[in-house]
Amino acid sequence: MTAVVDRPASGPVLHAPSGTSWWFDEALAAEDRSFGAGGYAPAAFDPAAFDGETVADVVVVGGGFTGLWTALLLKRRNPRLSIVLIEAGKCGGGASGKNGGKAHGYWAQLPALSDTIGSENALAMARAGDRAQDALRAFSKEARLDVQWREAGNIRVSVSPEQDKKLHAYLRHAAKCGAGDSVRPLARDELRAYLASSAFRGGVMFGEGATVQPARLARALRIAAIDAGIRVFEDSPMVSYHADTPCRVTLRQGSIRARQIVLATNAALAREPLIRPWLSVFSSYAAITEPTERLEKLNWTSHVGFADARMFLHYFRRTDEGRLLMGAGAGPVAFANHWESAPMTRDRVAAGRAVRAISALIPELEGIAVEKSWGGPIDMSSDRLPRVGSLVPGKVHYACGFCGHGVNPTYIAGACLAELVDGRAEDWRRLPIFERKMPELPPEPFRTFGARLIRRAILSCEDAEAAGQSPKPLPRIVAALPGVLGMRIGVR
């Protein structure tokens, strides 16, 4: 069913977002086709929500990519561990199943990471992303549900002179870091071989890059976890946790006692007192079109992924069925990290920005039918890099701060958490995402109101530049404030 797009004569495009992603709906249907009505539920598995009391070595809270990878990698390290995983909704129904499904590591972020954590640490993260990409590829081949893993690279495009400068700066920095082999420039004519959009001015091609159906990946990880002997309970939200001896997780109907707890709850962790000072909650919205042959007519026959060079970037890719997914990382900022507030998932203007970006970035697709849009919260760390650590050493651990870049880094975080819980420090815990010192963000209410003001200013500047205009003086001054203040988040 095609969703109605409200295109007023003036002002923003409006679109009514859904509470669930198209990815998630399609993944559940695919699971039903593969395993029968109700999805994968072997005879020895109880699909009901958690009810009662149980004991485990480890309880993982959160059934998205981070939680599922942590549980699986822990089980691989120590098959004798008793692991319980609980998920508030359905695995793949949250952030993991709402993202764009573009899988790549950190090569595209090398310049920014080098400024934040130094060139050596930035290269270490980029190489860790390569290892994560290898692991994702291997899992896609063995998964019992087709996750539609397609490798064709990743392209950053420019649609304005300001974005040209960003791409040129990246190429210079990559060469300086000795990473020139990971990327190559694309002239406008070369870009047309991948996607013949009249809006593109040039691009940068990264060899590392794949697309995946993200909700299928989450559902496939759930299947693998069940097969590995991990007890998985969906529709089982945590009410509270206590770092006693043993630890205890309380649910609506019962509790779980365990030696250790892993919190893999994404943006919900922004309410934790020890995490709140350096984690903010933003939002991202995406829209998906109906299948169309117009993509092939524009030479878009491969599964190369795209993104522009904005600070609040647009990301886009095609699906196996010939649909276009367009995402816009420019959704509202949550007040005081209230990640469940309506603007995180129900903002018609933010959804409309994703819809409008289709024709702005690919004018040849003006008027294409949009089937569905959706939004969700993003856990933004103060230095734009995930962090893995412990709230209570030896008992309660966490990973968060993925900044909307989740498919590849969640494997890295899961591997790091598995080492942390298992107690054997190997190579993953030596990465800079593990327990580094975090710059603190301003206190409330200055944080929220400041972030909202800067967001509006940056959007105003980037919209003006994309239209070939000069930004107005006031937005330009406000947009520059994060950089002037030495912040890492919100810097153009």
C-alpha positions, 0 to 999 in steps of 0.5 A: 500500500502506498503511503500518502505524501503531503506536498504543500505549496510551501514549507516542508514535505510531510509524511506519516511514519509507521511504528515499525519498519518495512524491513521488519515486516518483510523479515517476519514474512520471510521467516514465516515462509522459511519455518512456518507460521510464527517463525522459527520456534523448534520443539525444545524452544518456548516462544512465550514471554518470560514468566517465572524464576530462573538462574543463568551465568549471564543475562543479556538485556536487548535482542538487537545486533549488540545483544545477539552478537554478545550472546553468540560470541560468548557462547562460542568462547565458552560453550558451557555458559548458561546465557539468557537473552531478553528482548522488550519487543521482537528481535529486530523490531527496534533500532537494529531493524530500522537502520539503513542496512548499510554495512561498513567499518570506519574507513569513511570516518578516518579523518574525523576519528584521527582528530578525536582519538589520533591516527594510530587509534583511528587506523586500529578502528578501521582495521577492526571494522575490516574484521567485523565485515569478514565476520558478517560475511561469514555469518551471512553464508551460514545463516538459516535465513537469507539476510540478503548480504550484497557486497558492492562498495560504498560511495560518498557523493557531493552535491554542493561545492562545500561537500566537494571540499569535504571529499577532497579533504578526506582523500588528502587525509587518507593518503597522509594516514597511509590508507589511500588504497582503501579509497579512490576518487570518482569524477562526475562521469565515473559516478554515472556508471553507478547511478546517473543522478544529475545532482551528483558532482563527484564522489569517493569510492570505498571498496569496503561496503555491503548492504544487508536486510537489517531485520533479517540479520537480527532474526537470523542472529536470533535463530543462531542464538537459539540453535546455540542453546541460548534461551531467548525470550521476546516480549519480555521487558526488563523492569529493573536490575540490581548488582547484588551477589548474584545479580538480579534482573526483574521483569514484569512476571518474574526475575533472573539471577545471574553472575553478570548482566550485559545491557545492550539496550541502545538509546535507553542507556542514555538514562543511566546516571553514569552514561548520561553525561556523554550520551545524547539521543537524536533520531533518524528517519527513513523512507522506502519506495515501491519497486521500480524499474527506474533505478535500472534506467539510471544505471543503478543495477548493483548493490553499492551503497550511497551517502552524501557529505552532509553533517546530517547525512542522507544515506541510500541504497537499493533492495533486491526487489528494486526498491529505494531506501532513503534515510535522513540522519536529521531527526529531532533531538530528544529532551533530556534523553527521553528516547521513547518520546513521540518525536523519536518515531512520529515526526512527520516533518523528519519523515518528510525530509527523507522523502524529499531527499529522494528527488533532491539527490536523484531528481530523475526519481521525482514523484516516485511512490513511497510505500512506508516511512519510519523513525527511531532514536539514535544513541549519540556519544560525545565523540561519535564513537561507541563505548564499551564498559562496566557500570559495576565492574565484574557484574554489569556491562554495556555498549552504546554510542553507535551514532546510527552506524550499527551493523558493523560496529555492533559486532566489534562491541559484541566481541569486546563485551564477550571478552569483558564478560569472559574475563580474558582480555585479548585484542578486541578490548585493546581497541579505543572503544573500551573504557576510554575517557569521554568528554562530557556534554552540557547539563540540561536544559542547556544540552537539549535546547543548545542541540536543537538550536545547532541542529536547526542552524546546520540544517539551514546551512546545508539546505542553502548550500545544496540549493546553491545559495550562501547560508544566512549569517546567523545560522552560519555563526550558530552552526560553527559553535560546536567547533569553536567550543571544542566539541566533537558532536554537532561539528560540520 
